[in-house]
Amino acid sequence: MSLFLQIALAVILVMMLFFLWPTFKHWQEHGPKAKAGDWQAVILPLALVVGLVVLLIALVR
């Protein structure tokens, strides 16, 4: 990749961070707060996806 493209990409990423920072701060302050059972609701689907991937890898071998 040429130097010009790398510099342009870096400038674009910095501009994205600059413009998205106020939105991120608003979400952090006014977003929903985690409750007691939220982690269990996340862990179950993640465990199912990991199990599916392991099963598919085992079937390919």
PQR file with spaces between the fields and no chain letter, atoms N, CA, C, O and H, PARSE charges and radii, in Angstrom:
ATOM       1  N    MET     1       0.853   -1.169    0.000 -0.4000 1.5000
ATOM       2  CA   MET     1       0.000    0.000    0.000 -0.0000 2.0000
ATOM       3  C    MET     1       0.902    1.236    0.000  0.5500 1.7000
ATOM       4  O    MET     1       1.922    1.276    0.689 -0.5500 1.4000
ATOM       5  N    SER     2       0.522    2.204   -0.755 -0.4000 1.5000
ATOM       6  CA   SER     2       1.370    3.381   -0.863 -0.0000 2.0000
ATOM       7  C    SER     2       1.275    4.243    0.389  0.5500 1.7000
ATOM       8  O    SER     2       0.332    4.133    1.172 -0.5500 1.4000
ATOM       9  H    SER     2      -0.306    2.171   -1.315  0.4000 1.0000
ATOM      10  N    LEU     3       2.255    5.087    0.552 -0.4000 1.5000
ATOM      11  CA   LEU     3       2.303    5.957    1.721 -0.0000 2.0000
ATOM      12  C    LEU     3       1.106    6.904    1.744  0.5500 1.7000
ATOM      13  O    LEU     3       0.553    7.178    2.809 -0.5500 1.4000
ATOM      14  H    LEU     3       3.020    5.177   -0.084  0.4000 1.0000
ATOM      15  N    PHE     4       0.703    7.402    0.580 -0.4000 1.5000
ATOM      16  CA   PHE     4      -0.438    8.311    0.518 -0.0000 2.0000
ATOM      17  C    PHE     4      -1.707    7.636    1.028  0.5500 1.7000
ATOM      18  O    PHE     4      -2.475    8.251    1.768 -0.5500 1.4000
ATOM      19  H    PHE     4       1.152    7.179   -0.286  0.4000 1.0000
ATOM      20  N    LEU     5      -1.939    6.380    0.643 -0.4000 1.5000
ATOM      21  CA   LEU     5      -3.132    5.674    1.106 -0.0000 2.0000
ATOM      22  C    LEU     5      -3.091    5.429    2.607  0.5500 1.7000
ATOM      23  O    LEU     5      -4.120    5.516    3.277 -0.5500 1.4000
ATOM      24  H    LEU     5      -1.315    5.881    0.042  0.4000 1.0000
ATOM      25  N    GLN     6      -1.926    5.128    3.134 -0.4000 1.5000
ATOM      26  CA   GLN     6      -1.804    4.913    4.573 -0.0000 2.0000
ATOM      27  C    GLN     6      -2.093    6.195    5.350  0.5500 1.7000
ATOM      28  O    GLN     6      -2.775    6.168    6.374 -0.5500 1.4000
ATOM      29  H    GLN     6      -1.090    5.057    2.589  0.4000 1.0000
ATOM      30  N    ILE     7      -1.572    7.307    4.861 -0.4000 1.5000
ATOM      31  CA   ILE     7      -1.829    8.590    5.522 -0.0000 2.0000
ATOM      32  C    ILE     7      -3.301    8.951    5.415  0.5500 1.7000
ATOM      33  O    ILE     7      -3.891    9.411    6.392 -0.5500 1.4000
ATOM      34  H    ILE     7      -1.018    7.328    4.029  0.4000 1.0000
ATOM      35  N    ALA     8      -3.913    8.752    4.243 -0.4000 1.5000
ATOM      36  CA   ALA     8      -5.327    9.060    4.059 -0.0000 2.0000
ATOM      37  C    ALA     8      -6.188    8.195    4.975  0.5500 1.7000
ATOM      38  O    ALA     8      -7.147    8.689    5.567 -0.5500 1.4000
ATOM      39  H    ALA     8      -3.434    8.378    3.449  0.4000 1.0000
ATOM      40  N    LEU     9      -5.861    6.924    5.096 -0.4000 1.5000
ATOM      41  CA   LEU     9      -6.603    6.038    5.986 -0.0000 2.0000
ATOM      42  C    LEU     9      -6.476    6.487    7.440  0.5500 1.7000
ATOM      43  O    LEU     9      -7.462    6.478    8.176 -0.5500 1.4000
ATOM      44  H    LEU     9      -5.081    6.522    4.615  0.4000 1.0000
ATOM      45  N    ALA    10      -5.287    6.873    7.856 -0.4000 1.5000
ATOM      46  CA   ALA    10      -5.085    7.350    9.222 -0.0000 2.0000
ATOM      47  C    ALA    10      -5.900    8.616    9.481  0.5500 1.7000
ATOM      48  O    ALA    10      -6.493    8.765   10.550 -0.5500 1.4000
ATOM      49  H    ALA    10      -4.486    6.880    7.258  0.4000 1.0000
ATOM      50  N    VAL    11      -5.931    9.526    8.510 -0.4000 1.5000
ATOM      51  CA   VAL    11      -6.709   10.760    8.670 -0.0000 2.0000
ATOM      52  C    VAL    11      -8.194   10.441    8.776  0.5500 1.7000
ATOM      53  O    VAL    11      -8.893   11.021    9.607 -0.5500 1.4000
ATOM      54  H    VAL    11      -5.449    9.405    7.642  0.4000 1.0000
ATOM      55  N    ILE    12      -8.676    9.536    7.954 -0.4000 1.5000
ATOM      56  CA   ILE    12     -10.093    9.168    7.985 -0.0000 2.0000
ATOM      57  C    ILE    12     -10.449    8.519    9.319  0.5500 1.7000
ATOM      58  O    ILE    12     -11.499    8.826    9.884 -0.5500 1.4000
ATOM      59  H    ILE    12      -8.108    9.065    7.279  0.4000 1.0000
ATOM      60  N    LEU    13      -9.605    7.636    9.832 -0.4000 1.5000
ATOM      61  CA   LEU    13      -9.878    6.995   11.115 -0.0000 2.0000
ATOM      62  C    LEU    13      -9.904    7.997   12.262  0.5500 1.7000
ATOM      63  O    LEU    13     -10.753    7.901   13.148 -0.5500 1.4000
ATOM      64  H    LEU    13      -8.752    7.387    9.373  0.4000 1.0000
ATOM      65  N    VAL    14      -8.984    8.955   12.254 -0.4000 1.5000
ATOM      66  CA   VAL    14      -8.967    9.978   13.297 -0.0000 2.0000
ATOM      67  C    VAL    14     -10.224   10.840   13.206  0.5500 1.7000
ATOM      68  O    VAL    14     -10.812   11.186   14.230 -0.5500 1.4000
ATOM      69  H    VAL    14      -8.294    9.033   11.534  0.4000 1.0000
ATOM      70  N    MET    15     -10.640   11.187   11.992 -0.4000 1.5000
ATOM      71  CA   MET    15     -11.865   11.980   11.828 -0.0000 2.0000
ATOM      72  C    MET    15     -13.084   11.202   12.318  0.5500 1.7000
ATOM      73  O    MET    15     -13.970   11.776   12.951 -0.5500 1.4000
ATOM      74  H    MET    15     -10.163   10.905   11.159  0.4000 1.0000
ATOM      75  N    MET    16     -13.137    9.899   12.030 -0.4000 1.5000
ATOM      76  CA   MET    16     -14.255    9.080   12.515 -0.0000 2.0000
ATOM      77  C    MET    16     -14.303    9.086   14.041  0.5500 1.7000
ATOM      78  O    MET    16     -15.369    9.261   14.630 -0.5500 1.4000
ATOM      79  H    MET    16     -12.417    9.433   11.516  0.4000 1.0000
ATOM      80  N    LEU    17     -13.151    8.895   14.680 -0.4000 1.5000
ATOM      81  CA   LEU    17     -13.110    8.922   16.139 -0.0000 2.0000
ATOM      82  C    LEU    17     -13.540   10.284   16.674  0.5500 1.7000
ATOM      83  O    LEU    17     -14.266   10.364   17.664 -0.5500 1.4000
ATOM      84  H    LEU    17     -12.285    8.752   14.202  0.4000 1.0000
ATOM      85  N    PHE    18     -13.097   11.342   16.028 -0.4000 1.5000
ATOM      86  CA   PHE    18     -13.438   12.694   16.470 -0.0000 2.0000
ATOM      87  C    PHE    18     -14.942   12.941   16.394  0.5500 1.7000
ATOM      88  O    PHE    18     -15.520   13.524   17.311 -0.5500 1.4000
ATOM      89  H    PHE    18     -12.507   11.278   15.223  0.4000 1.0000
ATOM      90  N    PHE    19     -15.581   12.502   15.307 -0.4000 1.5000
ATOM      91  CA   PHE    19     -17.009   12.756   15.134 -0.0000 2.0000
ATOM      92  C    PHE    19     -17.887   11.786   15.914  0.5500 1.7000
ATOM      93  O    PHE    19     -19.015   12.132   16.265 -0.5500 1.4000
ATOM      94  H    PHE    19     -15.112   12.029   14.562  0.4000 1.0000
ATOM      95  N    LEU    20     -17.399   10.585   16.192 -0.4000 1.5000
ATOM      96  CA   LEU    20     -18.202    9.604   16.909 -0.0000 2.0000
ATOM      97  C    LEU    20     -18.064    9.700   18.428  0.5500 1.7000
ATOM      98  O    LEU    20     -18.864    9.107   19.152 -0.5500 1.4000
ATOM      99  H    LEU    20     -16.483   10.304   15.907  0.4000 1.0000
ATOM     100  N    TRP    21     -17.073   10.428   18.921 -0.4000 1.5000
ATOM     101  CA   TRP    21     -16.842   10.515   20.367 -0.0000 2.0000
ATOM     102  C    TRP    21     -18.049   11.066   21.130  0.5500 1.7000
ATOM     103  O    TRP    21     -18.402   10.493   22.160 -0.5500 1.4000
ATOM     104  H    TRP    21     -16.423   10.910   18.333  0.4000 1.0000
ATOM     105  N    PRO    22     -18.708   12.154   20.681 -0.5600 1.5000
ATOM     106  CA   PRO    22     -19.885   12.638   21.430  0.2800 2.0000
ATOM     107  C    PRO    22     -21.015   11.605   21.486  0.5500 1.7000
ATOM     108  O    PRO    22     -21.697   11.488   22.504 -0.5500 1.4000
ATOM     109  N    THR    23     -21.212   10.867   20.411 -0.4000 1.5000
ATOM     110  CA   THR    23     -22.248    9.833   20.406 -0.0000 2.0000
ATOM     111  C    THR    23     -21.899    8.724   21.395  0.5500 1.7000
ATOM     112  O    THR    23     -22.768    8.241   22.121 -0.5500 1.4000
ATOM     113  H    THR    23     -20.658   10.962   19.584  0.4000 1.0000
ATOM     114  N    PHE    24     -20.652    8.329   21.425 -0.4000 1.5000
ATOM     115  CA   PHE    24     -20.207    7.314   22.372 -0.0000 2.0000
ATOM     116  C    PHE    24     -20.428    7.776   23.806  0.5500 1.7000
ATOM     117  O    PHE    24     -20.920    7.004   24.629 -0.5500 1.4000
ATOM     118  H    PHE    24     -19.946    8.721   20.836  0.4000 1.0000
ATOM     119  N    LYS    25     -20.077    9.013   24.120 -0.4000 1.5000
ATOM     120  CA   LYS    25     -20.264    9.532   25.470 -0.0000 2.0000
ATOM     121  C    LYS    25     -21.748    9.547   25.851  0.5500 1.7000
ATOM     122  O    LYS    25     -22.104    9.212   26.981 -0.5500 1.4000
ATOM     123  H    LYS    25     -19.677    9.640   23.451  0.4000 1.0000
ATOM     124  N    HIS    26     -22.612    9.935   24.906 -0.4000 1.5000
ATOM     125  CA   HIS    26     -24.053    9.962   25.167 -0.0000 2.0000
ATOM     126  C    HIS    26     -24.566    8.556   25.453  0.5500 1.7000
ATOM     127  O    HIS    26     -25.351    8.360   26.380 -0.5500 1.4000
ATOM     128  H    HIS    26     -22.323   10.207   23.988  0.4000 1.0000
ATOM     129  N    TRP    27     -24.131    7.582   24.668 -0.4000 1.5000
ATOM     130  CA   TRP    27     -24.561    6.195   24.888 -0.0000 2.0000
ATOM     131  C    TRP    27     -24.086    5.683   26.235  0.5500 1.7000
ATOM     132  O    TRP    27     -24.819    4.974   26.925 -0.5500 1.4000
ATOM     133  H    TRP    27     -23.493    7.741   23.915  0.4000 1.0000
ATOM     134  N    GLN    28     -22.872    6.034   26.614 -0.4000 1.5000
ATOM     135  CA   GLN    28     -22.345    5.577   27.900 -0.0000 2.0000
ATOM     136  C    GLN    28     -23.149    6.150   29.063  0.5500 1.7000
ATOM     137  O    GLN    28     -23.398    5.459   30.051 -0.5500 1.4000
ATOM     138  H    GLN    28     -22.277    6.610   26.054  0.4000 1.0000
ATOM     139  N    GLU    29     -23.553    7.406   28.943 -0.4000 1.5000
ATOM     140  CA   GLU    29     -24.273    8.056   30.044 -0.0000 2.0000
ATOM     141  C    GLU    29     -25.749    7.666   30.085  0.5500 1.7000
ATOM     142  O    GLU    29     -26.313    7.515   31.169 -0.5500 1.4000
ATOM     143  H    GLU    29     -23.351    7.966   28.140  0.4000 1.0000
ATOM     144  N    HIS    30     -26.379    7.502   28.928 -0.4000 1.5000
ATOM     145  CA   HIS    30     -27.820    7.315   28.874 -0.0000 2.0000
ATOM     146  C    HIS    30     -28.251    5.922   28.408  0.5500 1.7000
ATOM     147  O    HIS    30     -29.443    5.672   28.234 -0.5500 1.4000
ATOM     148  H    HIS    30     -25.921    7.625   28.048  0.4000 1.0000
ATOM     149  N    GLY    31     -27.304    5.027   28.208 -0.4000 1.5000
ATOM     150  CA   GLY    31     -27.637    3.689   27.728 -0.0000 2.0000
ATOM     151  C    GLY    31     -28.204    2.813   28.827  0.5500 1.7000
ATOM     152  O    GLY    31     -28.188    3.192   29.998 -0.5500 1.4000
ATOM     153  H    GLY    31     -26.336    5.231   28.349  0.4000 1.0000
ATOM     154  N    PRO    32     -28.705    1.644   28.457 -0.5600 1.5000
ATOM     155  CA   PRO    32     -29.253    0.731   29.463  0.2800 2.0000
ATOM     156  C    PRO    32     -28.141    0.161   30.353  0.5500 1.7000
ATOM     157  O    PRO    32     -27.026   -0.086   29.895 -0.5500 1.4000
ATOM     158  N    LYS    33     -28.461   -0.036   31.592 -0.4000 1.5000
ATOM     159  CA   LYS    33     -27.502   -0.594   32.544 -0.0000 2.0000
ATOM     160  C    LYS    33     -27.688   -2.109   32.626  0.5500 1.7000
ATOM     161  O    LYS    33     -28.800   -2.618   32.487 -0.5500 1.4000
ATOM     162  H    LYS    33     -29.368    0.165   31.964  0.4000 1.0000
ATOM     163  N    ALA    34     -26.592   -2.812   32.853 -0.4000 1.5000
ATOM     164  CA   ALA    34     -26.644   -4.272   32.934 -0.0000 2.0000
ATOM     165  C    ALA    34     -27.351   -4.705   34.215  0.5500 1.7000
ATOM     166  O    ALA    34     -27.222   -4.073   35.264 -0.5500 1.4000
ATOM     167  H    ALA    34     -25.689   -2.398   32.966  0.4000 1.0000
ATOM     168  N    LYS    35     -28.099   -5.793   34.101 -0.4000 1.5000
ATOM     169  CA   LYS    35     -28.811   -6.351   35.254 -0.0000 2.0000
ATOM     170  C    LYS    35     -28.169   -7.675   35.649  0.5500 1.7000
ATOM     171  O    LYS    35     -27.189   -8.099   35.037 -0.5500 1.4000
ATOM     172  H    LYS    35     -28.204   -6.306   33.249  0.4000 1.0000
ATOM     173  N    ALA    36     -28.707   -8.314   36.646 -0.4000 1.5000
ATOM     174  CA   ALA    36     -28.091   -9.527   37.200 -0.0000 2.0000
ATOM     175  C    ALA    36     -28.065  -10.677   36.201  0.5500 1.7000
ATOM     176  O    ALA    36     -27.065  -11.393   36.147 -0.5500 1.4000
ATOM     177  H    ALA    36     -29.503   -7.969   37.143  0.4000 1.0000
ATOM     178  N    GLY    37     -29.106  -10.889   35.412 -0.4000 1.5000
ATOM     179  CA   GLY    37     -29.165  -12.045   34.532 -0.0000 2.0000
ATOM     180  C    GLY    37     -28.654  -11.813   33.127  0.5500 1.7000
ATOM     181  O    GLY    37     -28.802  -12.681   32.267 -0.5500 1.4000
ATOM     182  H    GLY    37     -29.919  -10.307   35.456  0.4000 1.0000
ATOM     183  N    ASP    38     -28.053  -10.656   32.875 -0.4000 1.5000
ATOM     184  CA   ASP    38     -27.618  -10.340   31.518 -0.0000 2.0000
ATOM     185  C    ASP    38     -26.462  -11.222   31.051  0.5500 1.7000
ATOM     186  O    ASP    38     -26.413  -11.606   29.883 -0.5500 1.4000
ATOM     187  H    ASP    38     -27.933   -9.951   33.573  0.4000 1.0000
ATOM     188  N    TRP    39     -25.527  -11.547   31.954 -0.4000 1.5000
ATOM     189  CA   TRP    39     -24.388  -12.357   31.531 -0.0000 2.0000
ATOM     190  C    TRP    39     -24.822  -13.767   31.129  0.5500 1.7000
ATOM     191  O    TRP    39     -24.279  -14.333   30.180 -0.5500 1.4000
ATOM     192  H    TRP    39     -25.566  -11.235   32.903  0.4000 1.0000
ATOM     193  N    GLN    40     -25.777  -14.326   31.830 -0.4000 1.5000
ATOM     194  CA   GLN    40     -26.250  -15.660   31.463 -0.0000 2.0000
ATOM     195  C    GLN    40     -26.927  -15.616   30.096  0.5500 1.7000
ATOM     196  O    GLN    40     -26.828  -16.574   29.329 -0.5500 1.4000
ATOM     197  H    GLN    40     -26.218  -13.866   32.601  0.4000 1.0000
ATOM     198  N    ALA    41     -27.603  -14.532   29.785 -0.4000 1.5000
ATOM     199  CA   ALA    41     -28.264  -14.402   28.493 -0.0000 2.0000
ATOM     200  C    ALA    41     -27.253  -14.269   27.356  0.5500 1.7000
ATOM     201  O    ALA    41     -27.569  -14.589   26.211 -0.5500 1.4000
ATOM     202  H    ALA    41     -27.684  -13.754   30.408  0.4000 1.0000
ATOM     203  N    VAL    42     -26.053  -13.806   27.655 -0.4000 1.5000
ATOM     204  CA   VAL    42     -25.011  -13.665   26.632 -0.0000 2.0000
ATOM     205  C    VAL    42     -24.202  -14.948   26.506  0.5500 1.7000
ATOM     206  O    VAL    42     -23.835  -15.348   25.401 -0.5500 1.4000
ATOM     207  H    VAL    42     -25.796  -13.547   28.586  0.4000 1.0000
ATOM     208  N    ILE    43     -23.923  -15.591   27.632 -0.4000 1.5000
ATOM     209  CA   ILE    43     -23.050  -16.764   27.630 -0.0000 2.0000
ATOM     210  C    ILE    43     -23.680  -17.946   26.898  0.5500 1.7000
ATOM     211  O    ILE    43     -22.975  -18.679   26.204 -0.5500 1.4000
ATOM     212  H    ILE    43     -24.220  -15.266   28.530  0.4000 1.0000
ATOM     213  N    LEU    44     -24.977  -18.144   27.036 -0.4000 1.5000
ATOM     214  CA   LEU    44     -25.631  -19.283   26.385 -0.0000 2.0000
ATOM     215  C    LEU    44     -25.514  -19.237   24.861  0.5500 1.7000
ATOM     216  O    LEU    44     -25.069  -20.226   24.278 -0.5500 1.4000
ATOM     217  H    LEU    44     -25.549  -17.548   27.599  0.4000 1.0000
ATOM     218  N    PRO    45     -25.886  -18.150   24.180 -0.5600 1.5000
ATOM     219  CA   PRO    45     -25.714  -18.144   22.718  0.2800 2.0000
ATOM     220  C    PRO    45     -24.250  -18.249   22.294  0.5500 1.7000
ATOM     221  O    PRO    45     -23.941  -18.899   21.295 -0.5500 1.4000
ATOM     222  N    LEU    46     -23.342  -17.612   23.049 -0.4000 1.5000
ATOM     223  CA   LEU    46     -21.922  -17.730   22.701 -0.0000 2.0000
ATOM     224  C    LEU    46     -21.444  -19.168   22.839  0.5500 1.7000
ATOM     225  O    LEU    46     -20.683  -19.647   21.998 -0.5500 1.4000
ATOM     226  H    LEU    46     -23.593  -17.084   23.861  0.4000 1.0000
ATOM     227  N    ALA    47     -21.872  -19.856   23.874 -0.4000 1.5000
ATOM     228  CA   ALA    47     -21.492  -21.259   24.054 -0.0000 2.0000
ATOM     229  C    ALA    47     -22.050  -22.116   22.929  0.5500 1.7000
ATOM     230  O    ALA    47     -21.381  -23.042   22.469 -0.5500 1.4000
ATOM     231  H    ALA    47     -22.491  -19.468   24.557  0.4000 1.0000
ATOM     232  N    LEU    48     -23.262  -21.822   22.480 -0.4000 1.5000
ATOM     233  CA   LEU    48     -23.839  -22.575   21.358 -0.0000 2.0000
ATOM     234  C    LEU    48     -23.053  -22.352   20.072  0.5500 1.7000
ATOM     235  O    LEU    48     -22.830  -23.294   19.312 -0.5500 1.4000
ATOM     236  H    LEU    48     -23.806  -21.070   22.853  0.4000 1.0000
ATOM     237  N    VAL    49     -22.639  -21.133   19.825 -0.4000 1.5000
ATOM     238  CA   VAL    49     -21.855  -20.841   18.618 -0.0000 2.0000
ATOM     239  C    VAL    49     -20.500  -21.533   18.690  0.5500 1.7000
ATOM     240  O    VAL    49     -20.055  -22.119   17.703 -0.5500 1.4000
ATOM     241  H    VAL    49     -22.820  -20.368   20.442  0.4000 1.0000
ATOM     242  N    VAL    50     -19.840  -21.474   19.840 -0.4000 1.5000
ATOM     243  CA   VAL    50     -18.547  -22.140   19.996 -0.0000 2.0000
ATOM     244  C    VAL    50     -18.711  -23.648   19.819  0.5500 1.7000
ATOM     245  O    VAL    50     -17.883  -24.291   19.174 -0.5500 1.4000
ATOM     246  H    VAL    50     -20.202  -20.998   20.641  0.4000 1.0000
ATOM     247  N    GLY    51     -19.767  -24.208   20.384 -0.4000 1.5000
ATOM     248  CA   GLY    51     -20.025  -25.639   20.213 -0.0000 2.0000
ATOM     249  C    GLY    51     -20.262  -26.014   18.765  0.5500 1.7000
ATOM     250  O    GLY    51     -19.784  -27.053   18.309 -0.5500 1.4000
ATOM     251  H    GLY    51     -20.440  -23.686   20.908  0.4000 1.0000
ATOM     252  N    LEU    52     -20.992  -25.189   18.036 -0.4000 1.5000
ATOM     253  CA   LEU    52     -21.223  -25.448   16.609 -0.0000 2.0000
ATOM     254  C    LEU    52     -19.922  -25.409   15.824  0.5500 1.7000
ATOM     255  O    LEU    52     -19.687  -26.259   14.965 -0.5500 1.4000
ATOM     256  H    LEU    52     -21.381  -24.345   18.407  0.4000 1.0000
ATOM     257  N    VAL    53     -19.080  -24.431   16.112 -0.4000 1.5000
ATOM     258  CA   VAL    53     -17.792  -24.318   15.408 -0.0000 2.0000
ATOM     259  C    VAL    53     -16.916  -25.528   15.719  0.5500 1.7000
ATOM     260  O    VAL    53     -16.278  -26.074   14.819 -0.5500 1.4000
ATOM     261  H    VAL    53     -19.271  -23.740   16.809  0.4000 1.0000
ATOM     262  N    VAL    54     -16.875  -25.951   16.969 -0.4000 1.5000
ATOM     263  CA   VAL    54     -16.081  -27.133   17.342 -0.0000 2.0000
ATOM     264  C    VAL    54     -16.626  -28.370   16.640  0.5500 1.7000
ATOM     265  O    VAL    54     -15.848  -29.193   16.157 -0.5500 1.4000
ATOM     266  H    VAL    54     -17.392  -25.508   17.701  0.4000 1.0000
ATOM     267  N    LEU    55     -17.947  -28.516   16.574 -0.4000 1.5000
ATOM     268  CA   LEU    55     -18.555  -29.640   15.886 -0.0000 2.0000
ATOM     269  C    LEU    55     -18.198  -29.630   14.395  0.5500 1.7000
ATOM     270  O    LEU    55     -17.852  -30.669   13.833 -0.5500 1.4000
ATOM     271  H    LEU    55     -18.579  -27.847   16.966  0.4000 1.0000
ATOM     272  N    LEU    56     -18.280  -28.483   13.768 -0.4000 1.5000
ATOM     273  CA   LEU    56     -17.939  -28.405   12.340 -0.0000 2.0000
ATOM     274  C    LEU    56     -16.477  -28.732   12.096  0.5500 1.7000
ATOM     275  O    LEU    56     -16.151  -29.405   11.119 -0.5500 1.4000
ATOM     276  H    LEU    56     -18.561  -27.639   14.224  0.4000 1.0000
ATOM     277  N    ILE    57     -15.592  -28.266   12.968 -0.4000 1.5000
ATOM     278  CA   ILE    57     -14.166  -28.590   12.827 -0.0000 2.0000
ATOM     279  C    ILE    57     -13.942  -30.075   13.012  0.5500 1.7000
ATOM     280  O    ILE    57     -13.131  -30.668   12.300 -0.5500 1.4000
ATOM     281  H    ILE    57     -15.857  -27.719   13.762  0.4000 1.0000
ATOM     282  N    ALA    58     -14.648  -30.693   13.960 -0.4000 1.5000
ATOM     283  CA   ALA    58     -14.495  -32.130   14.190 -0.0000 2.0000
ATOM     284  C    ALA    58     -15.009  -32.929   12.999  0.5500 1.7000
ATOM     285  O    ALA    58     -14.437  -33.966   12.663 -0.5500 1.4000
ATOM     286  H    ALA    58     -15.306  -30.211   14.538  0.4000 1.0000
ATOM     287  N    LEU    59     -16.078  -32.466   12.355 -0.4000 1.5000
ATOM     288  CA   LEU    59     -16.613  -33.184   11.204 -0.0000 2.0000
ATOM     289  C    LEU    59     -15.694  -33.089    9.991  0.5500 1.7000
ATOM     290  O    LEU    59     -15.653  -34.009    9.173 -0.5500 1.4000
ATOM     291  H    LEU    59     -16.543  -31.624   12.628  0.4000 1.0000
ATOM     292  N    VAL    60     -14.963  -31.998    9.867 -0.4000 1.5000
ATOM     293  CA   VAL    60     -14.069  -31.825    8.718 -0.0000 2.0000
ATOM     294  C    VAL    60     -12.821  -32.688    8.856  0.5500 1.7000
ATOM     295  O    VAL    60     -12.286  -33.159    7.852 -0.5500 1.4000
ATOM     296  H    VAL    60     -14.996  -31.251   10.531  0.4000 1.0000
ATOM     297  N    ARG    61     -12.353  -32.902   10.070 -0.4000 1.5000
ATOM     298  CA   ARG    61     -11.138  -33.700   10.271 -0.0000 2.0000
ATOM     299  C    ARG    61     -11.426  -35.107    9.991  0.5500 1.7000
ATOM     300  O    ARG    61     -10.538  -35.953   10.100 -0.5500 1.4000
ATOM     301  H    ARG    61     -12.788  -32.520   10.885  0.4000 1.0000
